[in-house]
Amino acid sequence: MKTKKVLSQQQSEELIAVLKNRFLENKHRHPGMIWMKIEEKLQSSPEQLWSLHQMEATGGEPDVIDFDETNQQYHFYDCSAESPKGRRSYCYDREALDSRKENKPQNSVLDVATDMGITLLTENQYRKLQEVGVFDAKTSSWIATPPAIRKLGGALFGDRRYNCVFTYHNGAESYYAARGFRGLLKL
């Protein structure tokens, strides 16, 4: 039996208040967007609100970064200064996790993201996020890896050093205390 992923009324109200404050305090991230429209969508989307709660609870500090005109969707990105603390020390995917014989991490990035109802940022989305602030100056974040790279055993991550955004690679089975992942939720 599948459990519904829905917040209580109080949890919903508290989360919406946090998201509203963050939205208003960071207007440079979403010029021209109106909070009332976003709040209407939040109130009518209980499962996405649950996913945003998961992003918040794991240290992601989600905020609206983009609006897709075609699909009429707001895009919430993790906007914590460093990679979300509650999502670190994971290898890239289930295949990488299963391949480790010793010292396995607790989970994989793709499994956790799926459970949360979010997707990993692509390289382009990661770079878009870096246009509205400085992120991952001391940490790094796994990003969505193209199948051709993953097929060869690799996975991509990004960070910001020397005032530049870098994309690197590692074996997908690797994991580090200072590497987590950033997610995206479309609302």
C-alpha positions as CSV (number, residue, x, y, z in Angstrom):
1,M,0.0,0.0,0.0
2,K,1.5,3.3,-1.1
3,T,1.6,6.0,1.6
4,K,0.3,9.4,0.6
5,K,3.0,12.1,0.9
6,V,1.0,15.0,2.3
7,L,1.8,17.5,5.1
8,S,-0.6,18.4,7.9
9,Q,-2.3,21.8,7.7
10,Q,0.1,23.2,10.3
11,Q,3.2,21.9,8.4
12,S,1.9,23.3,5.2
13,E,1.3,26.7,6.7
14,E,4.7,26.8,8.3
15,L,6.5,25.8,5.2
16,I,4.6,28.3,3.0
17,A,5.6,31.0,5.5
18,V,9.3,30.0,5.3
19,L,9.1,29.9,1.5
20,K,7.4,33.3,1.3
21,N,10.0,34.9,3.6
22,R,12.9,33.4,1.5
23,F,11.2,34.5,-1.7
24,L,10.8,38.1,-0.4
25,E,14.3,38.2,1.0
26,N,15.9,37.1,-2.3
27,K,14.1,39.0,-5.0
28,H,17.2,39.0,-7.2
29,R,16.6,35.3,-7.8
30,H,13.2,35.7,-9.4
31,P,12.7,39.2,-10.9
32,G,9.1,39.9,-12.0
33,M,7.6,36.9,-10.2
34,I,4.6,37.4,-7.9
35,W,4.4,35.5,-4.6
36,M,0.6,35.3,-4.6
37,K,0.6,33.2,-7.8
38,I,3.2,30.9,-6.4
39,E,1.3,30.5,-3.2
40,E,-1.9,29.6,-5.0
41,K,0.0,26.8,-6.8
42,L,1.6,25.6,-3.6
43,Q,-1.8,25.4,-1.8
44,S,-3.3,23.3,-4.7
45,S,-0.3,21.0,-4.9
46,P,0.0,18.9,-1.7
47,E,2.4,16.3,-3.0
48,Q,4.8,19.0,-4.4
49,L,4.5,20.8,-1.1
50,W,5.6,17.6,0.6
51,S,8.6,17.4,-1.7
52,L,9.5,21.0,-0.9
53,H,9.2,20.1,2.8
54,Q,11.8,17.3,2.2
55,M,14.1,19.8,0.4
56,E,13.8,22.2,3.4
57,A,14.2,19.4,6.1
58,T,17.4,18.2,4.5
59,G,18.9,21.7,4.4
60,G,18.2,22.7,0.8
61,E,16.6,26.0,1.4
62,P,14.4,25.8,-1.8
63,D,13.5,29.0,-3.6
64,V,12.0,29.9,-7.0
65,I,14.7,30.5,-9.7
66,D,12.8,30.1,-12.9
67,F,9.4,30.1,-14.6
68,D,8.6,27.9,-17.6
69,E,6.2,29.9,-19.7
70,T,5.3,27.0,-21.9
71,N,4.3,24.7,-19.1
72,Q,3.3,27.4,-16.6
73,Q,5.6,25.9,-14.0
74,Y,7.7,27.5,-11.3
75,H,11.1,25.9,-10.7
76,F,12.3,25.6,-7.1
77,Y,16.0,25.0,-6.7
78,D,18.0,24.2,-3.6
79,C,19.6,27.5,-2.7
80,S,21.6,26.7,0.5
81,A,25.0,28.3,0.3
82,E,26.7,24.9,0.5
83,S,25.5,21.5,-0.6
84,P,22.5,20.5,1.6
85,K,23.9,18.9,4.8
86,G,21.1,16.3,5.0
87,R,22.0,14.9,1.5
88,R,25.7,14.3,1.7
89,S,27.9,11.2,1.6
90,Y,25.9,9.4,-1.0
91,C,27.2,7.7,-4.1
92,Y,25.6,8.6,-7.4
93,D,23.0,5.8,-8.2
94,R,21.8,2.3,-7.1
95,E,24.2,0.6,-9.5
96,A,27.1,2.4,-7.9
97,L,25.8,1.6,-4.4
98,D,25.4,-2.1,-5.3
99,S,28.9,-2.3,-6.8
100,R,30.6,-1.3,-3.5
101,K,31.7,-4.3,-1.5
102,E,33.0,-2.4,1.5
103,N,32.3,1.0,3.2
104,K,29.0,1.5,1.4
105,P,27.3,4.8,1.9
106,Q,23.8,4.8,3.3
107,N,22.1,5.5,0.0
108,S,22.5,6.9,-3.5
109,V,21.7,10.4,-4.8
110,L,19.2,9.2,-7.4
111,D,17.3,7.0,-4.9
112,V,17.1,9.8,-2.4
113,A,16.0,12.4,-5.0
114,T,13.3,10.0,-6.3
115,D,12.0,9.3,-2.8
116,M,11.9,13.1,-2.2
117,G,10.0,13.7,-5.5
118,I,12.7,15.9,-7.0
119,T,15.2,15.6,-9.8
120,L,18.9,16.4,-9.8
121,L,20.0,19.7,-11.4
122,T,21.5,19.3,-14.9
123,E,24.8,21.0,-15.6
124,N,22.9,23.9,-17.3
125,Q,20.5,24.3,-14.4
126,Y,23.5,24.2,-11.9
127,R,25.1,27.0,-13.9
128,K,21.8,28.9,-13.9
129,L,21.7,28.7,-10.2
130,Q,25.2,30.0,-9.9
131,E,24.1,33.1,-11.9
132,V,21.9,34.2,-8.9
133,G,24.4,33.7,-6.1
134,V,27.5,32.0,-4.9
135,F,26.9,28.3,-4.2
136,D,29.2,25.4,-3.3
137,A,32.2,27.6,-2.5
138,K,33.4,25.0,0.1
139,T,31.4,21.9,-1.0
140,S,30.4,20.2,-4.2
141,S,27.1,18.8,-5.6
142,W,26.4,15.8,-7.8
143,I,24.6,16.8,-11.0
144,A,22.6,14.8,-13.5
145,T,25.1,12.7,-15.6
146,P,24.6,12.0,-19.3
147,P,24.0,8.2,-19.9
148,A,27.2,7.9,-22.1
149,I,29.4,9.0,-19.1
150,R,27.4,7.0,-16.6
151,K,27.7,3.9,-18.8
152,L,31.5,4.1,-18.5
153,G,31.3,4.3,-14.7
154,G,31.5,8.0,-14.2
155,A,29.3,10.7,-12.7
156,L,29.4,14.5,-12.7
157,F,29.5,17.1,-10.0
158,G,30.0,20.8,-9.8
159,D,31.3,23.5,-7.5
160,R,32.4,27.1,-7.4
161,R,36.1,27.9,-6.9
162,Y,38.1,31.0,-7.8
163,N,34.9,32.8,-8.7
164,C,34.3,30.2,-11.5
165,V,31.8,27.3,-11.8
166,F,33.5,24.0,-12.5
167,T,32.1,20.6,-13.6
168,Y,34.2,17.6,-12.8
169,H,33.9,13.8,-12.8
170,N,34.3,11.0,-10.4
171,G,33.6,7.3,-10.3
172,A,29.9,7.0,-9.6
173,E,30.6,4.8,-6.6
174,S,32.6,7.5,-4.8
175,Y,31.1,9.6,-2.0
176,Y,32.4,12.4,0.2
177,A,31.4,14.2,3.4
178,A,31.5,17.5,1.5
179,R,29.5,16.4,-1.5
180,G,25.7,16.2,-1.6
181,F,23.2,17.1,-4.3
182,R,20.9,19.9,-5.3
183,G,17.5,19.3,-6.5
184,L,14.8,20.8,-8.7
185,L,11.0,20.7,-8.1
186,K,8.7,21.9,-10.9
187,L,5.4,23.3,-9.6
